[in-house]
Amino acid sequence: MNKVILMGRLTADPELRQTQSGIASCRFTIAVNRRFVDKNTGERQADFISCTAWRQQAEFISRYFRKGSMICIEGTLRTGSYTDKNHPDVTHYTTDVLVDNVEFTGSKNESQGNPAYTAPANNNHNYQASPQQAAPSQPAPNNDSMSYGNLSDFEEILSDGDVPF
């Protein structure tokens, strides 16, 4: 099984490109913090993971994420190699994540005022809607009593024989 899930911050704005046939691709790097702090320096180290997205995912990422944005991606690990143009005897090996799914992971405070987090409500991607798109807030329920709404909308079932399943 080849599955990768990463959460981190973008190190730069995503680079959106088009192939000659018009297919969108997007390359970006995520800084993912390691779990443990370095004992010598007291700092948390990070790994910098190269990622590639294609088609709608590429357009979505380039439109709604910027340098420093928190992002969660799901994808597959891909390895490759190429020969150095200047040194034909040198082969470079690469490891990238091919992105299948992306989600916003930043806090609400982080998303307010950041245009990278405003997405159209009819978009079919996983994200948290901006405060302007969120459903209107309901008043907090009174803790002294509970309200069940209008119970006349429900039908009383007297036996299991009337249950449709």
Salt bridges, closest charged atoms under 4 A:
GLU15 OE1 - ARG17 NH2 3.24
ASP47 OD1 - ARG34 NH2 2.65
GLU74 OE2 - LYS3 NZ 3.10
ASP84 OD2 - HIS92 NE2 2.95
ASP96 OD2 - ARG27 NH1 3.38
GLU110 OE2 - ARG9 NH1 2.87
